[in-house]
């Protein structure tokens, strides 16, 4: 057990706290839930930085880190869809969650073929993640009313969904030779 892994485990343990804060019937609960989400996002960056810097990467961390990230983002999107109940949030949420499931399955399958490096994380994914995280922080911090910050959150989430589709297309194109070859052999 090392500091990067502890931070990753902490991120998973913060999910129930995040959900509880989101549903509390107080005006400050939006900011509190957003603060916990922001803290989790910062620990995601920090645990990766520490693992590389201190050379403390472990198989456990390599497994749990992306799971923790996807869990808290999916939980945030589901909570926000329920709270906002509109197309501007629901459609990007479906795209983002659907892409995460598809790309995770694709990476797992490519790893079985020994070709996982062809579907590694790209810089485009980092831009997508940044837009997505900022959007979620803004949307979580504000009640579902059309204010400047909520509209900005919607816009950034739509940008994140567009980048999600673009990066998913790149992953599929990179994997296509393996997908089409396997399909022909069956």
Buried (B, 14 or more C-beta within 10 A) or exposed (E): EBEBBBBBBBBBEBBEBBBEBBEEEEEEBBBBBBBBBBBBBEBBEEBBEBBEEEEBBBEBBEEBBBEBBBBBBBBBBEBBBEBBEEEBBBBBBEBBBBBBEEBEEBBEBBEEEEBBEBBEEEEBBEBBBBBBBBBBBBBBBBEBEEEEBBEBBBBBBBBBBBBBBBBBEBBBEBBEEBBEEEEEEE
